[in-house]
Structures are given as C-alpha cells and as structure tokens.
Amino acid sequence: MDFNRRQVLWAGGAIGAAALLAACSGDGDTSAKANAAGTKPKKGGTLRVGALGRASAITRDPHGTQANESDYLIISLVHDTLTTPGAKTNTAPRLASGWQASDDLKTWRFTIAKGAKFHDGTPVTADDVVWSLRRLRGTPSGASRLPGIKAENIKADGPGTVVLVSDYANAELPLLTRLTTFVLKKDTKDKEIEKAPGTGPFKLEWFRSGNARLVRNEDWHGGEVLLDAIEVKIFESPQSMANALLAGQIDVASNVGAVAARTAARRKDIQIIRRPNDMAMPIVMRTASGPFADPKVREALRLAVDREAMVKQVLSGYGTVGNDILGTGDPAYAKDIPQRVRDLAKAKSLLKEAGFDTSKTYKLVTTEDISGLAESATLFATQVREAGVKIEVVKQESATFWDKTWLKGDLYTTYWGTNDSVVFLASKTMVSDSGQNEAGWKNTAFDAAYRKTIGTKDAAARAKVLHGLQQIEHDASGYLLWGVADGIDLAATAVHGLPTLPGYGRVQLERAWLAR
C-alpha cells in the first residue's frame, strides 16, 4: 500500500477563500470547548491515548512512510508543521506565523513564528525549514506532497523567512504546508532522526515498540500547554482499543469508529467526540476504459444507491449523505447543487440506453482497511441489484489492493480523510495529470476550471469558478460518494479540550486537559 497516501489522507486540506493571501492569527485552537462548559481548564496530569498501528509498520522518521496512526500522532506532537487546520479559517499558523503571496500567486513568503525553538533550546531558522522541506521533497512521494515546487525553488531569505516558488500560480499553496512539513535541524543525519529534537508542544521522553511517553514543552512558541505528559499506546484493532478505554486502561480511544461509538452511547462514563466530514468513502468507477466508461452507466449507478440507508447501516448514523463531490468540509462546498436521490426507474432507463450488459456479473473490489469500507461495498451490491446490475464483492488484502487494484481497477472502494478542501482532492485525484487519478478521468473543462480556480486571486471570482468545478465533478467524474463518515474519538469524562476538526486537526492535543 502507498502509505504516504495515508499520510495525505489523515493530514487535512485547504485554506478558505477569505484567507488566500495572508494568514490570520490565533486560529489554531480546535478543541471541544463544550466538553469543558462551566469548568476552568486545569494544568497537570498525564493523558493516556490509544491509537491504531501495527508493530511491523513502526517508523520514527517525520518524512517517512507512516502507516501507523500511533506514529503520526507521536510525530505530530513532537514536530510542528508550518501551518495547521483552524477553526475560523481552514488554515491557521503553526511554526509559520504568517505568509504572503506575490501578485502572480507563484511566490510565497512564510515567516517563522517568533520564539520558535527546538527542544534543545536552539532557535528555528529559515535554513532549518528549507533543509527540512527539501528533504521532504526528496522522498519517494515528495513531488505529490509539494506539487509544482522544485527543491531549488525552496530558499531562505534571512534568518526568519522561507520563500517557496511554484511553477504555476497557486492560491492554495499554503494548504500544502499543512501536510507533513515537519521541521528538523539542518543537516540532521538519518541515523539521528529518532532522537532529533522537535519544535512541537511535547518532548519525547521514551519510545518502546510503538508506545511512547511525551512531556510538556515549557518553551513552546504556540502558547501554554496544560498537560504534564501524554502517553501513547499502540493498538492493532479498534475493538481492543475501545475495550481498553472501557476498562480504564486509557483515557482516549482515537479514531475508534462507529461500531465502538454505538456501543459506548449507552455508557454515561464515556464521551463521544464527533468530527464531521472526516472520512469520504467513495466508490470509484473507471472512466478511461471498461464497463463503466460510459457516463450514462456511471449516472445509473449513482441513481441506484439509497444513500440514507448506506449512512444509517454502514456508519450507524455517524455520518452524512454525500453528493458525489469530494471535499464536503470545504467552506466553499457547493451545497446548492441538487442532492442526488434514488431513482431506480431512471437508472434502469440509462442502463438500457447505454447498452449495458445486465447479464454479466461485475466485480467490486474492497478492503477492510477502515471500519465500514467492506460493509459499504456489500450494501451497495445489494442496492444496485434492484436496478438490474449484478455485483460480486471481492475483498483483497491491503497490500494486494494498493498494488494491484488502486488506480487500475474498474470498480473499487477507496477513502480520503483530507476532506475539507474540494481543490486539494481535485489536484490529487481528478486533474488529468494527477499522480493519484483513481478513475483515470480526463476532462479538459475540469482541468481548465481547476487551473483557473487556483490562479484566481479575487475571492468572489474564485468561489464562482470553484462552484463550476464542483458541478463538473458532480455530473461527470468517476466518483460515487454515497456518504462521509464522522471521525469518532471516545474519551473518559475527565478529559476536556479534545480537538473536533477532521484530518490533521485531530492530532492537536496541546489544548487538552484533565479535570482530575
């Protein structure tokens, strides 16, 4: 599997139209303040957090292939990215206190936060950031993490400013720095990475077999950190993690899924933290060739789905209905595009017009990588049978799926957690030359709308073009997005201030605190 893709999947999306040209400040607090209603935040205590991972996939490299959520959580607490998801605008300052674009939207200047230091007390410089971004850019998936930016076009301008020059106008460039732009000291050797000091709100005290203890960084540039420490414990399944929470062995079960939430709903001693628009779970229909290349066939399948039933049964109601546009958490998401609803008569008519062979059985390939994915494939197959389409669900092992099926299959399930930006997902999966074009979709009108969107400085004009891009995606792409899952954390009642934003926002635990 391309685990770098999973990093993108977890990391988070875009900046809002109103914040295209300059960063706002003080917008990084994504905590669930409702948890602490009427209670004054308290300093101290150790938060025990469960996170998913496998011992065989452990990594310590911030720019490496992080297959484990547990690793990503630890790295995100120790190392800062340049920007971060925000509550008021989608992109907020982190290690960078602000950013500014040139008139042509090709050159971006990022200012390093005042007082930013590594854990050993050394000030963070532009040279450290440049070296780190170039190192990131040189990884196997670095081009997709910083598209349009060559390593030689990442430079320092004095000790506190980093300049990134894109090959093309890109008003969305700051969103790229929300991903894995973790900053290390310049010239850190690979063999020293595991012990390299970070700049984040917590310092690594120890790491053992995927488990870790991190202690508060008293000098963090981002403000006061309340917890004394965070202990991260690795779990191989959501079930074992949820059981550990119920047994009092951990305080938070991170990203535990709808099944565990449904069980915990009956417990008064457990909080359910929901993060809307967290995980898009589309079905991919190959448009380049094969039985689903005809737009009429794809439209028929979209009309054959009972989306409300999918959300109710697959997600236990912990989610929302999708409308075949990725990026439902984007502030500029086109909610006025009419919602597709089930219409079996029209679906049958379209299949007949297309000459679709209903005597054949077609394979839908899926995995059990995330909760509900395989179940969604099974229910989809049952529903479209009513329109005359026979589907056989084929479950593949994860490694086989990502190597043999992803980007190649005619019909398969996929998932994206970077779901707060329409443009981000378009750039990754739908533009004709995108490296992860899951449906093999090539649409010149869509490509033109994408380029015009990211090259438009005026917010109102930009929103209009983005709306048109979404309409094209809704009408013609290879995606059938039936629903979007909530991100779900379970927590003991003593835990307050947990993040509520999706994607990368959910690993920001510096504002969490304990009322005990």
Phi and psi in degrees as a GROMACS rama.xvg file:
@    title "Ramachandran Plot"
@    xaxis  label "Phi"
@    yaxis  label "Psi"
@TYPE xy
-79.1249  90.1105  ASP-2
-71.5754  -19.2947  PHE-3
-63.355  -32.0582  ASN-4
-62.2125  -38.0908  ARG-5
-66.5982  -32.5467  ARG-6
-61.1708  -46.1244  GLN-7
-61.534  -41.8676  VAL-8
-56.9786  -43.3469  LEU-9
-77.2784  -26.7993  TRP-10
-71.9681  -41.8026  ALA-11
118.465  163.04  GLY-12
-102.396  -103.037  GLY-13
-124.56  179.95  ALA-14
-102.184  150.941  ILE-15
-75.2023  160.554  GLY-16
-62.055  -32.1347  ALA-17
-75.9987  -9.7127  ALA-18
-121.003  32.4652  ALA-19
-71.6169  -37.1906  LEU-20
-102.394  -18.4268  LEU-21
-151.838  146.782  ALA-22
-76.0211  147.532  ALA-23
-91.6078  171.727  CYS-24
-121.096  160.048  SER-25
67.1839  30.7425  GLY-26
-118.835  21.2771  ASP-27
-94.299  -1.2008  GLY-28
-82.489  106.933  ASP-29
-110.597  18.9249  THR-30
-76.498  159.251  SER-31
-84.51  86.7324  ALA-32
-64.4733  -24.999  LYS-33
-62.0445  -26.7953  ALA-34
-64.1143  -26.4311  ASN-35
-109.052  22.176  ALA-36
-55.7918  124.452  ALA-37
76.9063  3.77213  GLY-38
-121.076  129.836  THR-39
-77.6918  131.104  LYS-40
-54.5335  141.379  PRO-41
-119.265  137.141  LYS-42
-89.652  142.084  LYS-43
114.273  171.225  GLY-44
93.2666  162.23  GLY-45
-115.243  122.942  THR-46
-92.6858  124.454  LEU-47
-100.478  116.725  ARG-48
-117.146  129.157  VAL-49
-93.1011  138.641  GLY-50
-143.993  149.724  ALA-51
-77.7086  145.944  LEU-52
175.824  169.255  GLY-53
-125.091  138.213  ARG-54
-58.917  -31.54  ALA-55
-73.451  -11.4807  SER-56
-115.785  15.1058  ALA-57
-65.1221  137.712  ILE-58
-140.106  151.419  THR-59
-114.729  -3.85518  ARG-60
-85.0024  118.999  ASP-61
-60.851  -23.148  PRO-62
-105.481  11.1121  HIS-63
-91.7166  -168.975  GLY-64
-89.1042  101.744  THR-65
-95.8885  92.2965  GLN-66
-76.6501  -24.1319  ALA-67
-97.9999  134.152  ASN-68
-64.543  -33.0117  GLU-69
-61.6206  -42.2494  SER-70
-64.6923  -44.0736  ASP-71
-63.3339  -39.0733  TYR-72
-62.1606  -48.2542  LEU-73
-61.0001  -47.8708  ILE-74
-62.0684  -38.4487  ILE-75
-70.6706  -25.38  SER-76
-81.2197  -28.816  LEU-77
-88.1721  -36.6267  VAL-78
-117.727  136.508  HIS-79
-87.6242  146.818  ASP-80
-91.0171  168.474  THR-81
-66.2593  -43.0256  LEU-82
-129.792  174.371  THR-83
-150.926  159.306  THR-84
-60.8  147.066  PRO-85
-125.461  167.641  GLY-86
-86.9751  -38.4337  ALA-87
-91.1886  -38.9362  LYS-88
-126.11  152.2  THR-89
-64.6659  -26.0299  ASN-90
-122.564  127.433  THR-91
-126.332  160.588  ALA-92
-64.6038  151.221  PRO-93
-138.822  -99.0876  ARG-94
-75.143  -27.7583  LEU-95
-92.4694  129.127  ALA-96
-85.1406  -16.4514  SER-97
-172.721  167.775  GLY-98
-152.357  153.376  TRP-99
-145.107  139.063  GLN-100
-102.932  153.19  ALA-101
-73.6316  167.518  SER-102
-59.9419  -32.1612  ASP-103
-89.0013  4.792  ASP-104
62.0729  22.5893  LEU-105
-102.52  -32.3579  LYS-106
-108.365  124.823  THR-107
-122.192  134.572  TRP-108
-112.853  122.799  ARG-109
-109.119  128.929  PHE-110
-98.3648  127.405  THR-111
-72.182  138.476  ILE-112
-59.2251  138.972  ALA-113
-63.9711  132.884  LYS-114
83.2322  3.666  GLY-115
-66.4492  126.336  ALA-116
-134.037  154.707  LYS-117
-77.164  165.632  PHE-118
-64.8416  -16.5441  HIS-119
-91.5541  6.60109  ASP-120
93.4817  -5.45879  GLY-121
-74.8883  131.194  THR-122
-62.6026  144.421  PRO-123
-79.749  130.415  VAL-124
-115.788  165.984  THR-125
-61.566  -33.1891  ALA-126
-63.0404  -37.0216  ASP-127
-63.4619  -43.6887  ASP-128
-66.8307  -45.0446  VAL-129
-59.6845  -46.6307  VAL-130
-60.3437  -42.3919  TRP-131
-66.3289  -43.1726  SER-132
-67.5314  -36.3729  LEU-133
-68.2579  -37.7809  ARG-134
-62.9404  -44.383  ARG-135
-60.4153  -45.0429  LEU-136
-61.8079  -26.3528  ARG-137
-86.5625  -0.802699  GLY-138
-75.2894  164.807  THR-139
-54.7168  -33.001  PRO-140
-108.249  16.2126  SER-141
-62.0841  -34.1041  GLY-142
-62.3635  -37.6584  ALA-143
-77.0896  -21.8739  SER-144
-79.0246  -33.1612  ARG-145
-129.655  63.9059  LEU-146
-64.0065  140.887  PRO-147
81.1637  1.14865  GLY-148
-120.913  111.583  ILE-149
-79.7234  152.732  LYS-150
-56.8807  -39.0837  ALA-151
-70.8673  -11.7921  GLU-152
-98.6056  17.71  ASN-153
-111.725  112.017  ILE-154
-138.444  159.9  LYS-155
-94.6299  144.889  ALA-156
-128.072  84.3094  ASP-157
84.0661  -178.312  GLY-158
-74.1071  -18.4339  PRO-159
-121.624  9.06996  GLY-160
-131.656  133.711  THR-161
-114.833  134.233  VAL-162
-114.025  126.914  VAL-163
-116.469  127.63  LEU-164
-114.478  121.643  VAL-165
-91.7031  152.196  SER-166
-69.3767  -17.1542  ASP-167
-146.075  160.385  TYR-168
-58.7101  129.942  ALA-169
-149.329  95.8174  ASN-170
-68.2802  -14.54  ALA-171
-98.141  9.51043  GLU-172
-56.6465  -38.3326  LEU-173
-58.3947  -27.0345  PRO-174
-63.6082  -28.7673  LEU-175
-64.617  -27.5404  LEU-176
-82.5533  2.85719  THR-177
-86.2184  -8.67891  ARG-178
-83.3343  -98.6531  LEU-179
-121.73  40.6372  THR-180
-82.8171  48.7904  THR-181
-67.6873  137.058  PHE-182
-105.565  128.617  VAL-183
-115.094  167.847  LEU-184
-66.9493  142.263  LYS-185
-54.3607  135.815  LYS-186
68.7402  21.0223  ASP-187
-61.8945  127.981  THR-188
-77.5898  150.378  LYS-189
-55.5324  -38.5839  ASP-190
-71.432  -11.929  LYS-191
-101.134  -3.30096  GLU-192
-57.8085  -42.8319  ILE-193
-60.2917  -30.1303  GLU-194
-108.441  8.65075  LYS-195
-67.7197  133.957  ALA-196
-68.2921  142.58  PRO-197
-99.7623  -168.591  GLY-198
-121.552  1.94406  THR-199
-80.0558  -176.831  GLY-200
-72.2805  -12.1419  PRO-201
-132.33  147.918  PHE-202
-104.497  141.504  LYS-203
-77.149  121.025  LEU-204
-91.0694  -46.5549  GLU-205
-155.483  158.36  TRP-206
-139.964  125.306  PHE-207
-141.21  113.837  ARG-208
52.0129  40.6302  SER-209
93.022  -12.5803  GLY-210
-97.9029  151.793  ASN-211
-151.757  156.703  ALA-212
-124.06  130.668  ARG-213
-124.245  140.818  LEU-214
-115.027  156.666  VAL-215
-59.2734  137.527  ARG-216
-92.382  103.979  ASN-217
-66.2225  -21.3495  GLU-218
-105.635  20.9852  ASP-219
-63.6423  132.803  TRP-220
-68.2768  -17.7125  HIS-221
-85.5012  1.23959  GLY-222
117.742  -174.61  GLY-223
-71.3514  134.252  GLU-224
-103.573  129.564  VAL-225
-86.8347  -40.6623  LEU-226
-70.7248  143.065  LEU-227
-69.2722  -39.1898  ASP-228
-159.914  160.777  ALA-229
-127.788  130.135  ILE-230
-109.521  124.06  GLU-231
-104.21  127.804  VAL-232
-117.88  130.908  LYS-233
-85.5662  136.777  ILE-234
-130.419  144.293  PHE-235
-88.8485  -12.4552  GLU-236
-145.396  150.151  SER-237
-59.9859  -34.0697  PRO-238
-64.521  -46.7612  GLN-239
-66.0861  -34.0442  SER-240
-68.6017  -43.5612  MET-241
-63.4927  -39.514  ALA-242
-63.3047  -37.3009  ASN-243
-65.1836  -37.1112  ALA-244
-66.101  -45.7624  LEU-245
-63.469  -28.1369  LEU-246
-86.8255  -1.56626  ALA-247
80.9994  14.3064  GLY-248
-83.2126  -23.2396  GLN-249
-135.163  165.236  ILE-250
-100.463  -25.7442  ASP-251
-137.109  131.874  VAL-252
-106.157  107.553  ALA-253
-84.5176  130.817  SER-254
52.1005  53.9314  ASN-255
-88.2564  -18.8843  VAL-256
98.1278  167.147  GLY-257
-69.8545  -35.3049  ALA-258
-62.5255  -45.9022  VAL-259
-65.4315  -36.6945  ALA-260
-64.4876  -40.5767  ALA-261
-62.0611  -39.1228  ARG-262
-68.6938  -42.7665  THR-263
-71.6626  -18.5867  ALA-264
-59.6054  -22.046  ALA-265
-87.8288  -3.16927  ARG-266
-100.94  124.231  ARG-267
-76.6055  -15.9007  LYS-268
-95.0561  9.77941  ASP-269
-127.105  132.441  ILE-270
-93.0054  145.287  GLN-271
-111.076  114.666  ILE-272
-99.6471  115.507  ILE-273
-103.318  133.261  ARG-274
-117.048  97.9989  ARG-275
-61.234  154.538  PRO-276
58.1214  38.8562  ASN-277
-87.4032  -40.2752  ASP-278
-137.948  110.201  MET-279
-80.0543  135.191  ALA-280
-127.024  65.8565  MET-281
-79.0151  160.865  PRO-282
-100.124  131.902  ILE-283
-98.4836  128.242  VAL-284
-114.752  118.602  MET-285
-66.8482  125.936  ARG-286
-97.1886  -18.9431  THR-287
-73.7413  -31.3346  ALA-288
-166.086  172.386  SER-289
90.9633  -174.15  GLY-290
-68.7616  -13.2561  PRO-291
-111.847  14.5224  PHE-292
-70.325  -26.8793  ALA-293
-73.5263  123.819  ASP-294
-56.5974  -30.313  PRO-295
-66.9637  -36.398  LYS-296
-67.5508  -43.0188  VAL-297
-63.9986  -40.4926  ARG-298
-65.38  -37.1432  GLU-299
-61.9725  -44.045  ALA-300
-64.516  -38.9059  LEU-301
-62.8943  -35.7952  ARG-302
-80.531  -15.8076  LEU-303
-84.1811  -10.0123  ALA-304
-89.7167  135.642  VAL-305
-95.1277  95.2482  ASP-306
-68.1613  -39.6443  ARG-307
-60.1361  -42.0837  GLU-308
-66.8185  -36.6674  ALA-309
-61.7736  -46.7399  MET-310
-65.2971  -40.9028  VAL-311
-66.577  -44.4227  LYS-312
-86.2448  -43.9281  GLN-313
-76.9854  -40.81  VAL-314
-104.019  6.72863  LEU-315
53.5462  28.6889  SER-316
84.4419  -5.03822  GLY-317
-87.4988  68.757  TYR-318
173.727  -175.038  GLY-319
-133.815  157.001  THR-320
-69.9718  139.276  VAL-321
-98.4347  162.18  GLY-322
-129.719  32.7049  ASN-323
67.4607  24.1051  ASP-324
-126.88  121.123  ILE-325
-79.5114  144.319  LEU-326
101.804  40.281  GLY-327
-66.6026  -17.6568  THR-328
-88.6622  1.08413  GLY-329
-68.4116  131.922  ASP-330
-57.3249  -24.4954  PRO-331
-98.2388  15.3375  ALA-332
-59.5859  134.969  TYR-333
-81.3204  84.6299  ALA-334
-72.7356  -15.1711  LYS-335
-85.0615  -7.46561  ASP-336
-71.5124  124.674  ILE-337
-53.4771  135.737  PRO-338
-71.1145  128.939  GLN-339
-67.8448  137.747  ARG-340
-127.398  164.73  VAL-341
-67.4549  132.348  ARG-342
-147.051  86.9355  ASP-343
-65.5281  -35.6591  LEU-344
-63.1568  -44.6183  ALA-345
-69.0275  -36.9846  LYS-346
-59.533  -46.2368  ALA-347
-62.8045  -39.5427  LYS-348
-64.3491  -43.5718  SER-349
-64.3605  -39.8711  LEU-350
-62.8872  -38.799  LEU-351
-66.7622  -43.9326  LYS-352
-60.7026  -36.5022  GLU-353
-80.4  -8.89053  ALA-354
68.8426  31.0448  GLY-355
-69.3364  132.679  PHE-356
-80.3867  100.601  ASP-357
-84.3329  0.522286  THR-358
-84.3885  -17.7659  SER-359
-87.133  160.235  LYS-360
-110.328  129.792  THR-361
-108.721  142.149  TYR-362
-90.3607  134.137  LYS-363
-112.748  114.048  LEU-364
-94.6127  136.7  VAL-365
-144.6  173.63  THR-366
-133.423  176.643  THR-367
-112.197  32.4213  GLU-368
-61.4851  -39.0444  ASP-369
-129.053  155.734  ILE-370
-60.4696  129.181  SER-371
93.4105  -11.8953  GLY-372
-66.7398  -52.0055  LEU-373
-65.0229  -36.3404  ALA-374
-63.7509  -36.0138  GLU-375
-65.5409  -36.813  SER-376
-65.1869  -42.2185  ALA-377
-64.7787  -44.4054  THR-378
-68.7146  -37.8738  LEU-379
-58.2931  -45.4244  PHE-380
-60.5878  -40.0339  ALA-381
-65.0861  -42.2425  THR-382
-68.833  -45.4368  GLN-383
-72.7962  -16.4117  VAL-384
-59.6834  -29.675  ARG-385
-69.7972  -17.2628  GLU-386
-95.9191  0.722928  ALA-387
97.2151  7.12948  GLY-388
-99.8809  121.871  VAL-389
-95.3431  123.187  LYS-390
-122.547  133.186  ILE-391
-107.449  121.456  GLU-392
-83.2143  126.097  VAL-393
-116.364  117.58  VAL-394
-92.457  127.679  LYS-395
-114.11  150.661  GLN-396
-62.4468  149.938  GLU-397
-53.5028  -51.2676  SER-398
-60.8417  -40.8203  ALA-399
-64.7215  -43.9348  THR-400
-58.9538  -51.9758  PHE-401
-70.8914  -22.6191  TRP-402
-88.3341  -38.6936  ASP-403
-104.068  -31.2177  LYS-404
-106.611  -46.6071  THR-405
-57.2628  131.905  TRP-406
74.6163  -4.17061  LEU-407
-123.723  -28.8542  LYS-408
-70.6745  158.208  GLY-409
-78.8044  -34.4499  ASP-410
-151.992  117.526  LEU-411
-157.945  162.362  TYR-412
-91.0586  153.424  THR-413
-148.279  -177.813  THR-414
-158.017  145.45  TYR-415
-139.32  127.776  TRP-416
-100.846  -4.75963  GLY-417
-85.6058  65.1518  THR-418
-105.622  21.6445  ASN-419
-110.465  20.0318  ASP-420
-148.787  117.654  SER-421
-64.1485  -44.9424  VAL-422
-67.4506  -39.2699  VAL-423
-57.9843  -49.4757  PHE-424
-69.6434  -32.8543  LEU-425
-62.0159  -42.9299  ALA-426
-66.3602  -32.9568  SER-427
-81.9587  -34.9678  LYS-428
-126.667  -11.7391  THR-429
-126.947  -27.4227  MET-430
-60.86  141.433  VAL-431
-52.2458  -39.2641  SER-432
-98.6808  16.7226  ASP-433
-67.5736  145.416  SER-434
-72.8979  -15.9259  GLY-435
-125.347  44.6777  GLN-436
-73.1445  90.4451  ASN-437
-65.3453  -29.9849  GLU-438
-102.239  0.0584273  ALA-439
63.0908  35.4833  GLY-440
-86.6112  129.725  TRP-441
-129.625  114.961  LYS-442
-138.391  111.196  ASN-443
-63.812  -35.9534  THR-444
-66.4415  -39.0652  ALA-445
-66.7684  -44.8083  PHE-446
-57.6722  -43.6782  ASP-447
-65.5773  -40.3668  ALA-448
-65.3166  -37.3025  ALA-449
-64.4897  -49.8042  TYR-450
-61.9492  -39.889  ARG-451
-67.3768  -37.2338  LYS-452
-62.1241  -52.8718  THR-453
-73.4763  -14.2215  ILE-454
-99.5633  5.75604  GLY-455
-98.7202  122.446  THR-456
-83.8849  -41.4851  LYS-457
-67.6818  128.019  ASP-458
-63.8361  -43.5388  ALA-459
-66.1819  -44.1579  ALA-460
-65.2982  -38.4767  ALA-461
-63.0971  -44.3879  ARG-462
-61.5506  -36.6588  ALA-463
-65.8584  -43.9601  LYS-464
-66.3214  -40.3078  VAL-465
-62.9285  -35.4765  LEU-466
-62.6021  -42.0624  HIS-467
-64.4422  -37.8282  GLY-468
-60.8187  -42.1631  LEU-469
-66.7515  -34.7922  GLN-470
-64.7583  -41.5114  GLN-471
-63.1996  -44.12  ILE-472
-60.2888  -45.0803  GLU-473
-60.2034  -40.5455  HIS-474
-82.4758  -30.7541  ASP-475
-135.366  -8.63945  ALA-476
-71.815  -179.62  SER-477
-93.6967  13.2318  GLY-478
-102.196  137.042  TYR-479
-116.828  94.5849  LEU-480
-95.5993  96.0182  LEU-481
-78.1134  -28.0289  TRP-482
-167.164  165.368  GLY-483
-128.005  124.976  VAL-484
-83.6403  142.247  ALA-485
-69.3367  145.197  ASP-486
-78.9626  140.226  GLY-487
-132.366  123.058  ILE-488
-113.832  143.758  ASP-489
-109.177  141.778  LEU-490
-146.226  150.674  ALA-491
-67.1858  156.832  ALA-492
-66.2711  -18.8022  THR-493
-77.4209  -10.5925  ALA-494
-88.4394  132.438  VAL-495
-132.968  160.515  HIS-496
73.6361  22.0738  GLY-497
-70.0657  149.054  LEU-498
-65.9951  149.916  PRO-499
-121.513  -0.826393  THR-500
-83.3901  150.273  LEU-501
-79.3664  179.417  PRO-502
61.6233  -139.276  GLY-503
-60.5634  -24.5114  TYR-504
-57.1485  -26.9412  GLY-505
-77.7133  -9.42954  ARG-506
-96.1109  3.71764  VAL-507
-86.6961  92.8929  GLN-508
-103.852  11.9181  LEU-509
-69.361  -17.6021  GLU-510
-99.5799  -0.248296  ARG-511
-70.7963  152.893  ALA-512
-154.939  164.998  TRP-513
-117.27  136.057  LEU-514
-99.6994  47.2824  ALA-515
